[in-house]
Amino acid sequence: MNSTAATAQMHAEVLVIGSGAGGATTAAVLAQAGFDVLIVEEGEWIEQGSVVPFSLQQMDFQYRAGGVTVALGLPSIAYTEGRCAGGGTEINSGLYRRPPEDLLQRWATDFCINDLRPEEVMSIANEVEQVISVSLVPGPPSAPSDVLRRGAERLGWQNSEIPRWMKYASGDASSGQRQSMTRTYLPQAASHGARLVTGCRIDQLQMADGKATRATTTLGDGRHGTIDFRHVFVCGGAIQSPALLQRSRIAGYIGRSLAVHPTVKLTARFADELNVPGDVPVHQVKEFAPDLSFGGSASQPGLVALALSDQWRTFSRAITDWRRMSIYYAAITSEGRGRVRAVRGLRDPIVTYALTRRDRALLGSGLSRLALLMLEAGADEVYPSFRGAPVVRNRRDLATMQSTFSAAKASVMTVHLCSTVPMGEDTRRCGANSFGRVHDTTNVWVNDASLLPTAPGVNPQGTVMALAIRNARRFAATERPRG
Amino acid sequence: MGEQFASPAVTVVTGATGWLGQALVHRLLADPSRRRLRLLAQSTSEGRRLESLGNVEVVIGDITKPDTAARLLYGIGADVDVIHTVGIIHPKRTRQFLEINVNGTRNVAEAALDHGVRRLVHVSSNSPFGTNAQTSDSFRATEPYHPYLNYGWSKMEGELAVLDAVTHGLDATIVRPPWFYGPFQPPRQTTFFRLVRAGKFPVVGDGEQRRSMVYIDNLVDGLIAAELTPAAKGRCYWVADARAYTVNEIVATVGRALHDEGFTVKEPSARLPALAGRVAELGDRVVQRLGRCQQQLHVLGEMNHTIACDISATCSELGYEPRVELYEGMRSSIRWCVEQGLEL
């Protein structure tokens, strides 16, 4: 699919803002149903393979603000957002989890979501799994992934390989090609006539009586322009979508309930070389799920240095040994809440997040359990990512580690951002209706991770895609293309 | 679980006059396959009391002295199991934690290693692991140490002393009981019944925090299973009742047990905000830093938290099956107090 250059004045029947897991699927469904669809993406089209996956260079090209975005709080939580054609699907771990069925049921009840039928969502998930080739790694797992499996087995903890949306050219884990949006739903949308414009930012939606009529834009060269449309789907992700609605003065429950999976990290050093710079582990430890999960992180040398930097004075000497090291995380489902607030004059919204007492305790015990798992898997040394952390070599050191840990001293980060425009009929806690139309508007839809009523406790892309397709189909069944 | 050891020629018990020790000795005395019992007592008067129970050998000594453990094992062959129940939980001075729980245990482990005993069973605690991060969490069989104050630290060091001896060839198994209850209880536990009777047991927060507990006879079952299961060498096991109870359930069940044993029980009225628990915990830390222990502060500080453990590995690997639950166990505990003439 080729993207076309943005022009100052554009028109579309349906404007889709954002081209990630939500936007690409929305565009594909609506284009196929005969709507005239224009997808507008703020980032650029970066061909897969033109930057090294999971590298610092990739952060420059494909992440918002070079990957340095922070939710303020004590501690502040670093987060990352994709900003490129395909959005987060181009840069994330590629791990696929089905929407948890019991969770869908709970959402439907707790948030009064009409017609949220688990069997329908599961059948959509089946289709998605075909399109993006969800599959297991052929052959043995990579060494860093096997660390998780081995440690968990020794402890008797549940673990499993998480499938990915990958096509493998050969029977080898390293031959995988990610089936991100630029390879799947965006070309599918284009084949039905959808147009994609990159390098174009939407500044605001002009509203009149609950109806959006025009979007104002900023193009790559700084010029401003407009897009006219009948319907608009906002699919910019859980930070950008609520921020755009707020800039457009759309009131309601928007940006008030940011949910994330806060994670803390450690680096483990082994006797043998195991670092795989261009990939991430596919095993996850689910013994304590959904509250607490363990997995592996990207471990490029630059990222290893970053992970050691919290206690650089004593940890830095280890960096020369990065080939024997790999980074792992402990993620929790948080009881805390965050906010997204667009501020006039600032390009990006102010994001805040507050962890609860229980969240902090769970991060500490999670990091400790993860360190124990590393020792069981045979790690010689474990370097936890928090200020004042000790090097952990044995069981006694784990006690020292947990007694020195505090969440305020840790590098807490997150990738799974959601719930800023929760869907449902309960307007006290939902920003959009049961199918994503923003309450008190007639033609503004949100269709991305913002809609998930709570953080799902699993990698959310599968859930985001299935819900987006459900909502887009509902739209196509009730609104007619002008044709 | 695989094959079982037969009872050894000699069974050695330390801490035989303690709460757990007494229950264990009574069980062993009732078992005809236990041919010889050798017990450690702290004084001649304690020794005489033990000798009155039946056919036992008594060694008088102080476990904190290095030669005591060697004397305890002197003159008996290698077909001997040692069950080490000595421990201190509410001392006057915090240094007693070090002397008894750490040095005492190291003395026993080293003597057992030198002697070449068949199996040492060491009684540890939940305290080396602190508290669960959230109400729904349970400690698995293997967890990272996160000791709760000095007691927890001393029990962790005790475990490490045993595990260190295991790396040098000792055959040992560690049993971790949480809060236990039942006959032979020390006087401090009657306070618990009195508070519940008066409706004044301090429930901290919403009372939904969970606590694993173990009825004393369940614990004795677990100790013996750990002693007699060959495959348990070098392993650690939680021994607790089948499930953890919420604090609300504990208070209500004890109230019901007291009522059914003929006591009048007032409606529970003592609710404390979660903050009170945190203040008590802080107070406990400060007092302990000064080298002292204050029992009420300690208990109240811990009441705020969930301490729950998962016994599934104990059941599958040791064939342990907890037979008694809270209501039944509390009734027999109350009856025992009445028989002893204790005021409830």
Interface residues (C-beta under 8 A of the other chain):
Chain A: L155 G156 W157 E287 F288 D291 R358 A361 L362 G364 S365 G366 S368 R369 A371 L372 E376 R395 R396 L398 A399 M401 Q402 S403
Chain B: P128 G130 N132 A133 Q134 S136 D137 R140 A141 T142 E143 P144 Y145 H146 P147 W153 M156 L160 L163 A313
